[in-house]
Amino acid sequence: MEINVRNQNGETPLHIAARASSIVMIRFLLDVGADPHAQDARNRTPLAWATSPNPLKTLLRRGTDINQRDEYGRSALHLICYNRYLHECDTGILQSLIRTYLDFGGDVDAVDKRGRTPLHNVRFERNVVLVSGMLVLAGANLDARDNDGTTPIHLAARSGSSLMVEHLLHLRANVAALDKQGGSFLHYAACSPYSFPALFGMAAAAGLDLNKRDSLGLSPIHWGARGPHNWDNIRALLQAGADVNARDNRGWTPLHHASRFGTPFISKKVLAIGADPEAPDLQGDSPLAA
């Protein structure tokens, strides 16, 4: 019998046993010659499918490469941090998985093809403090930049993980970090479809510039005005002191952006709170010009 036979997804029996967390079958297959390094169609070894501590330890003790990457350049630790199911499972299991990975020498700052570390991937609300705390204690770079220059706090803000943002702030992540376009984490929070009612007030109290411009002259409120679901964030920005008539490099105000890229709802709300409907851009066009 061919012990490393593959299915249509390129998976061997060992892949399937690892995914099923069948420690008995994993040991049996390894004992009869199953290849722990076999890669499926997504370049994932059985290790990538191990979502329980004992199967993970067994595969690692048999010599599986702990830093093997899948087709996206992600290691097993990337996948653990990215897996929503694992973040909803028993906290002890998740903690044991990460501890096992780290104890066996896994690279806590491994980067995938997008330049993202495991810490970039931690954004689901449950267990984010545990997971990010373990990574940072193991030496993870709080301010690691991906290929776009975004840090973990940028991505946490965009994905709406308020708990992760707060925890990264507590850990003293660099709040002045800018992506390659000059966007801060406040820009990302402003355009998130999720609400951050307290974040902008906290940022203002900490002395952060709510009108910080990116390379195009866009402030966080410009970013927020372009989206259909961002009124809560726009309102919070304005209440914290952001300029409703701030101008970008083209002379556009948030109302220009809302009327061209946002929704009538956002335009009406911005108008009601004090936006100037006659403010001309550098071409002389008002925000509501056709």
N, C-alpha and C positions, 0 to 999 in steps of 0.2 A: 504494500500500500504506500502511495506517495504521501508522506506526512506533511509536505509543504504545498499540497495542491491548492489552487486558488479559485475563488468564485469570480463572478462578473465584476466585482469591485476590487479585485486583486488581493482580497483578504485570504489569509491562510487559516486553518483551524485554530492556530494560536491567537490570531487577532480576535476571532470570535469568542474564544474562551476568556481572553482578557476583558473584552467588553462585557461579558456575562459575569465577570468577577468570580469565575469558577477556579478556585485555587487548586482543587484536586485535578481538574483537567489540564490546567496550565503545567503543573508538575509532571503529569503523565506525558504530555506532548513534548516537553523539554527533555525528559528522560529517554524518549525514543527518537530523539534527533530533530525535533522541530527547530527551525531557525529563528532565534529571537531578534535577528536583525532584518527579517523579511519586511519589505515595504509594500504597502497596498497602492492602489491607483493614485492616492493623494500623498504618496511618499511617507505615510505614517507606519511606524513599527507597532507591534503589539503594545509597547510601553505607552503609546499615545492614547490607547483605549482603556488603560488601567485606571479605574475610578474608585478603587478600594486600596487601602494601605498594603494588605498582605500580597495581593497579586503584583503590586508595584515593586515591593521589596524582593519578591521571588525573581522577577524578571531582571532586576538590577543585579542581584547576586549571581545570576547566570551570565552576566557580562553585557547586557544590553547597553548601548550607548545612550547615556542619560541626556546628552545634548543633541541627539539626532533631530533634524528639522523636517517638517512636512513641506508640501508644495509652496506654502506661503512663507517658509522660513521660520515657522513657529516651533518652539521646543515644547516638551511635555509641560513645562511650567507655564508657558504662554497659554496652553490649552486649559490647564487647571484654572488659571485666573480668568479666562474668557468664558468658561462653561457656566451658563446660568443655572443648569441643573445642580451642579456641585455647590453653588452658592446658596441653594435652597435646601441642601441636605444637612445632615447632622453636623454641627460645628466641629465636633471632635474628629469626624472623618476628614473633613477639609483640612483641619490643622495637622493631622497626621500625614496626609498626602504631601502637603507643602514641606513639613519637617523632614519626611523621608527624602524628598527630592533634594533638599538642601544638604542633608547629612551625607548623601552619596556624591556630593560635589557638583551639583547642578549650577549652571551659570545664572546668577540672579539678575544679571544685566544683559542677558542674551538678546540680540536684536533680530527681528524678523525682516522680511524684504521691504517693509515700509519703515524700517528703522525703529520699530517700537519694542520696548522692553515689556516683560510681564507686568510691571507696575502700570504701564499705559493701559493695560487691558482690564484693570480692576475698576469696575464702575457700577456693578449691581449693588443695590442698597444693603441687602443682608450680608453680613460678614465682611464688609469692606474694611472696617477698622482692624479686624483680626488679620486679614490677608495682607493688607498694605503694611500693617505694623510688623508682621513677620518678615516681609521682604526688606523693609527699611532696616530692621535690626540685623538682617543678614548682609547688609551693605548696599542695598539697591540705591541707585542714584535718583533722588527725589525730583531732580530737574533734567533728567535725560531727555534729549530732543530726538524726535523722529525725522524722517526725510523732509517733512514740511516745517520743521522747527517747533512743532508743538510738544509741550511737556505733559506729564500726567494730569496736571491741574486744568490745562486747556481741554483735554478730552473728557474729564469728569464734568466740567462745566457744560460742555456741549451736549453730553448725554443725559444731563439732568440729575446726576448723582450728587445731591446736595450734601449728603453725609460724607461722601468721599472728598468733596471740595473742602468742607469744614475740617475734616481730618488732616488733609494735606496742609491746610493753613496752620493747624495746630502743630504739625511737624516742621513748620517753617519752610515750606516750599517757596521758591522764588516767585513772588507775586508780580515782579516786574518783568518776568520772562516774556519775550515776544516771539511769535512765529515768524516765518520768513517774509510775511506780508506786513509785519508790524502789529499783528493782533495780539492783545492780551487775553488773559482768561476771562476778563470782564466782557470783552467783545463776544467771546464764545457763549458766555452765560446769557448775554442780552438776546442772542438769536436762537437760543435753545427753545424748543417747543414746550419745555417744562418750566415751571415758575420757580423763581428764587426770591421770594418776598423779602427776606431779611438780608440777603447777601450784599446788595448794593449799599444799604445803610451801614453795614459793618465795614464795607470797603471805604466809604467816605469817612467814617469815624477813625479808620486806621491811616487816613491821609492819602489814600490812593486817588489818582486823577481819573474821575469819571468821564472826562472829556478827552482822554488820551487818544491821539490820532494814529491810525495805521499808515502804511505807505501811500495810500490814496486819500489820506486826510479824513478817513471815516472814524468817527467816535463810536463807542458801544451803542449809543442810541440810534445812529445811522444803521448799524447792523440789525438792530432789533426791529426798526421800522420796515425793513424789507420783507419780514416774514408775516404769515397770516395768523399766527397764534401767540404773538409775543406781547400782548397788551399789558399783562401783569408785570412783565419785566420792564417795559417802557415806563409804566407808571411808577414803579419802584425806583428806577433810575432818576426820573424827574423829581420825585419826592426827596431823593438823596442829594439833589443839586445839579444834575446834568442839564446842559443847555439845550432847550427844545429847538432853538434856532441855530445850532452849531452848523458851520459850513465846511464842506469837504473841499478837495482841490479843484473841483469844478464849480464851487459855489453852491452846491446843493445842500439844502437843509434836510433834516429827517422827513419833513413833509414831502419834499421832492421824491425821496426814495419810496415813501409809503404810497404816493399816488401813482408811481410808475411800476413798482415791483411788489408792493404789498396788497392790501385789500381796502375797499371803501370803509370798512369798519375801523381799521387802524387810522386811516386818514381823518375820519370824523373825530375819533378820540384825540388825536394829536392836535387837531384844530381847536377842539373844545378846551384843551389845557393850555392854549396860548401860542400855538405855532402861527407864524406870520404867513397868511395865504398870498401875500403880494411880494414876498422876498425874492428878488431876481437872482438867478445864477449868473455865471460869467458871460453867458450868451444873452442875458436879459430876459430869460424865460422864468415865469413865476411857477410855483409848485403845482398849481392846478391847470397849467397851460396844456393844451392837447398836444 
